[in-house]
């Protein structure tokens, strides 16, 4: 049955190799079970419920990807999108988390529609590849900034906006300990370094009184507190109607998910040797349909956008070549769901190092930018810097796309096929004008 489903022999792999690769991928991304609930908990969502929903969404998305596309890509709620969901949409814009989940669902539906009608490729071609890398780098800085604030390393300062916190506090000490441990384990290429670091820092935090171990077992109620709570009608009436607020939120969820997918797909499939000779990715539409379906199911369960994880490359490095690797990851997330209530006991100081180092990994994407070309480098820089400093991925996208379009036009390098880029830039200029009057 497994041979028929996954073609193990055709991909020159075995059951043992695929299962081991799945375990490896799971260990490298299991930190999301702890980190995602604590970030979304800041939006007022019940932490244990989000933990259970995170496991369920990751399990569904990974299993669906494996069965539908036979590709070793694992899925889970995306880092960066959870921060945007909490700190920009819910806390910044004052949108109820139920309505924000409705926006996530709508973005997944839009992603699916664009894939089915073939518009997805048009959009991908319209956005400069340098901005893909810039958004990834900017989101990395955004996540790291949130982690440093949570650790008490960076604090508010009325004179300079931000400043250095008191590094002798228990919170800062635990966070720095976790940071050093995770970085050391990563240097030694230890699988599951982030998860190990979180657990070790949690133990230190408990010893210092930062958190308390709460005995608990899995209960269906831990999931139902967020499941089916999304408010789609509310999302459709955001800011008094189908206006700019809704479009901006859905746009960002949609485009960053699209960027994540393209970048992850290229990196993982190349590493696995699955790219065709002409550079195309087999089963691309199936992959994107699985991703968009997982995003909608994740919103129904109660989490932010579910997307493909670059950590899938860890499993590929161990020999994973088929969807059986992804199915294995999904099954392990189902097992992890039984421990969802324990996530409430994890101190925020223990997850801060994970945010900082995930940000460090994401910033690596900026090496792909041609900084010597001003038309490429300046929009990329504006994208990267405005995302963390304005606490908004939307602002970063707006500055990047608008500046790229204007510089291309003013330098005489505009082409007729760039029409969609200029349409997006015009919409962003109108957005800036609207925000100035609001």
Residue pairs with C-beta under 8 A, 6 or more apart in sequence:
2 8
2 15
2 324
3 9
5 67
5 70
5 323
5 324
6 18
6 66
6 70
6 322
6 323
6 324
7 70
7 322
8 14
8 15
8 18
8 322
8 324
11 321
11 322
12 321
13 319
13 320
13 321
13 322
15 324
17 318
17 319
17 320
17 321
18 72
18 319
18 320
18 321
18 322
18 324
18 325
18 328
19 324
19 328
20 318
20 319
21 72
21 315
21 316
21 318
21 319
21 320
21 325
21 328
22 315
22 320
22 324
22 325
22 326
22 327
22 328
22 329
22 331
22 332
23 328
23 332
24 191
24 314
24 315
24 317
24 318
24 320
25 72
25 74
25 309
25 311
25 312
25 314
25 315
25 320
25 325
25 326
25 328
25 329
26 74
26 328
26 329
26 332
26 333
27 191
27 192
27 195
27 314
28 191
28 192
28 194
28 311
28 314
28 315
29 58
29 74
29 76
29 309
29 311
29 329
30 192
30 195
30 332
30 336
31 194
31 195
31 198
31 351
31 354
31 358
32 54
32 58
32 76
32 77
32 79
33 51
33 54
33 55
33 58
33 333
33 336
33 340
33 343
34 51
34 195
34 198
34 343
34 346
34 350
34 351
34 354
35 79
35 198
35 351
35 354
35 355
35 358
36 50
36 51
36 54
36 76
36 77
36 79
36 82
36 303
36 304
37 45
37 47
37 48
37 50
37 51
37 54
37 343
38 47
38 343
38 346
38 348
38 351
39 82
39 83
39 86
39 146
40 50
40 82
40 85
40 86
40 97
40 303
40 304
41 47
41 50
42 86
42 87
42 91
43 85
43 86
43 90
43 91
43 97
43 100
44 90
44 97
45 97
45 226
45 302
46 222
46 225
46 226
47 343
47 344
48 216
48 222
48 225
48 340
48 341
48 343
48 344
49 222
49 223
49 224
49 225
49 226
49 227
49 302
49 340
50 226
50 302
50 303
51 222
51 337
51 340
51 341
51 343
51 344
52 218
52 222
52 223
52 337
52 340
53 223
53 226
53 227
53 298
53 301
53 302
53 303
54 76
54 77
54 303
55 333
55 334
55 336
55 337
55 340
56 223
56 301
56 333
56 334
56 337
57 75
57 76
57 77
57 294
57 297
57 298
57 301
57 303
57 306
58 74
58 75
58 76
58 77
58 306
58 329
58 330
58 333
59 330
59 331
59 333
59 334
59 337
60 294
60 297
60 298
60 301
60 330
61 74
61 75
61 76
61 290
61 291
61 293
61 294
61 297
61 298
61 306
61 330
62 73
62 74
62 75
62 76
62 326
62 327
62 329
62 330
62 333
63 326
63 327
63 330
63 331
64 75
64 290
64 293
64 294
65 71
65 73
65 74
65 75
65 287
65 290
65 291
65 294
65 308
65 323
65 326
66 72
66 322
66 323
66 324
66 325
66 326
66 327
66 330
67 323
67 327
68 286
68 287
68 289
68 290
68 323
69 283
69 286
69 287
69 290
69 323
70 283
70 322
70 323
71 268
71 269
71 274
71 282
71 283
71 287
71 322
71 323
71 326
72 268
72 272
72 312
72 315
72 316
72 320
72 321
72 322
72 323
72 325
72 326
73 264
73 265
73 268
73 287
73 308
73 309
73 312
73 326
74 308
74 309
74 311
74 312
74 315
74 325
74 326
74 329
74 330
75 290
75 291
75 294
75 306
75 307
75 308
75 309
75 326
76 306
76 307
76 309
76 333
77 298
77 303
77 304
77 305
77 306
77 307
78 256
78 257
78 260
78 304
78 305
78 306
78 307
78 309
79 139
79 143
79 355
79 358
79 362
80 139
80 140
80 142
80 143
80 256
80 260
80 362
80 393
81 253
81 256
81 257
81 304
81 305
81 307
82 303
82 304
83 139
83 142
83 143
83 146
84 142
84 252
84 253
84 256
84 304
84 392
84 393
84 394
85 97
85 100
85 104
85 304
85 305
87 146
87 391
88 391
88 392
88 393
88 394
89 95
89 100
89 103
89 249
90 96
90 97
90 100
92 391
92 392
93 245
93 249
95 103
95 238
95 245
95 249
96 231
96 234
98 229
98 230
98 231
98 234
99 231
99 234
99 235
99 238
100 235
100 249
100 304
101 226
101 229
101 230
101 231
101 299
101 302
101 304
102 230
102 231
102 232
102 233
102 234
102 235
102 236
102 299
103 235
103 238
103 246
103 249
103 250
103 253
104 230
104 253
104 295
104 298
104 299
104 304
104 305
105 230
105 232
105 235
105 295
105 296
105 299
105 300
106 232
106 235
106 236
106 246
106 250
107 249
107 250
107 251
107 253
107 254
107 257
107 295
107 305
108 257
108 292
108 293
108 294
108 295
108 296
108 298
108 299
108 305
109 292
109 296
110 250
110 254
111 120
111 254
111 257
111 258
111 288
111 291
111 292
111 295
112 289
112 292
112 293
112 296
113 119
114 120
114 123
115 285
115 288
115 289
115 292
116 289
120 258
120 288
122 420
123 255
123 258
123 420
124 258
124 262
125 417
126 418
126 420
126 421
126 424
127 255
127 259
127 401
127 421
128 376
128 379
128 404
128 421
129 368
130 368
130 369
130 370
130 376
130 377
130 379
130 380
130 404
131 379
131 380
131 383
131 397
131 400
131 401
131 404
132 259
132 262
132 263
132 365
133 263
133 365
133 366
133 367
133 368
133 369
133 380
134 365
134 366
134 369
134 379
134 380
134 381
134 383
134 384
134 396
134 400
135 256
135 259
135 383
135 387
135 393
135 396
135 397
135 400
136 259
136 260
136 263
136 362
136 363
136 365
136 366
137 362
137 363
137 364
137 365
137 366
137 384
138 383
138 384
138 385
138 386
138 387
138 388
138 393
138 396
139 256
139 362
139 387
139 393
140 358
140 359
140 360
140 361
140 362
140 363
140 365
141 359
141 363
141 384
141 387
141 388
142 359
142 387
142 388
142 391
142 393
143 355
143 356
143 358
143 359
143 362
144 355
144 356
144 358
144 359
144 360
144 363
144 388
145 154
145 359
145 388
146 355
147 175
147 351
147 352
147 353
147 354
147 355
147 356
147 359
148 154
148 352
148 356
149 155
150 175
150 348
150 349
150 351
150 352
150 355
151 171
151 172
151 175
151 176
151 179
151 349
151 352
151 353
151 356
152 165
152 166
152 167
152 169
152 171
152 172
152 175
152 349
153 164
153 165
153 167
153 172
153 175
153 176
154 162
154 163
154 164
154 165
155 162
155 163
155 164
155 165
156 162
156 163
157 163
165 172
166 172
167 173
167 176
170 205
170 208
170 209
170 210
170 349
171 210
171 347
171 348
171 349
172 349
173 208
174 201
174 204
174 205
174 208
174 210
174 347
174 349
174 350
175 201
175 349
175 350
175 352
175 353
176 353
177 200
177 201
177 204
178 197
178 198
178 200
178 201
178 204
178 349
178 350
178 352
178 353
178 354
179 197
179 352
179 353
179 356
179 357
181 196
181 197
181 200
181 201
181 353
182 193
182 194
182 196
182 197
182 198
182 353
182 354
182 357
183 357
185 193
185 196
185 197
186 193
186 194
186 357
190 196
191 314
194 354
194 357
194 358
197 353
197 354
198 346
198 350
198 351
198 353
198 354
199 350
201 347
201 349
201 350
201 353
202 211
202 345
202 346
202 347
202 350
204 350
205 211
205 347
205 349
205 350
206 212
206 213
206 345
206 347
210 347
210 349
211 345
211 346
211 347
211 350
212 345
213 342
213 345
214 341
214 342
214 344
214 345
216 341
216 342
216 344
217 338
217 341
218 337
218 338
218 339
218 340
218 341
219 341
222 340
222 341
223 301
223 302
223 337
223 340
225 302
226 301
226 302
226 303
227 300
227 301
227 302
228 300
229 302
230 299
230 300
230 302
235 246
235 249
235 250
236 242
236 246
238 245
238 246
238 249
239 245
239 246
244 431
244 434
248 394
248 431
249 394
251 394
251 397
252 393
252 394
252 397
253 304
253 305
255 397
256 305
256 393
256 397
257 291
257 295
257 305
257 307
260 307
260 308
261 287
261 288
261 291
261 307
261 308
263 310
263 365
264 307
264 308
264 309
264 310
264 312
265 281
265 284
265 287
265 308
266 275
266 281
267 310
267 313
268 308
268 310
268 312
268 313
268 316
269 275
269 281
271 313
271 316
271 317
272 316
272 320
272 321
273 321
274 281
274 282
274 321
275 281
276 282
281 287
287 308
291 306
291 307
291 308
294 306
294 307
295 305
295 306
295 307
297 306
298 304
298 305
298 306
299 305
310 361
312 320
312 325
312 326
315 325
315 329
316 325
366 380
366 384
369 376
369 377
369 380
370 376
370 377
371 377
371 380
374 407
375 404
375 407
375 408
375 411
375 413
376 404
378 403
378 407
379 399
379 400
379 401
379 403
379 404
379 407
380 400
382 396
382 399
382 400
382 403
383 396
383 397
383 399
383 400
384 396
386 392
386 395
386 396
386 399
387 393
387 395
387 396
390 396
397 428
398 428
398 431
398 432
401 421
401 424
401 425
401 428
402 425
402 428
402 429
402 432
404 421
404 425
405 418
405 421
405 422
405 424
405 425
406 425
408 414
408 418
408 421
409 422
414 422
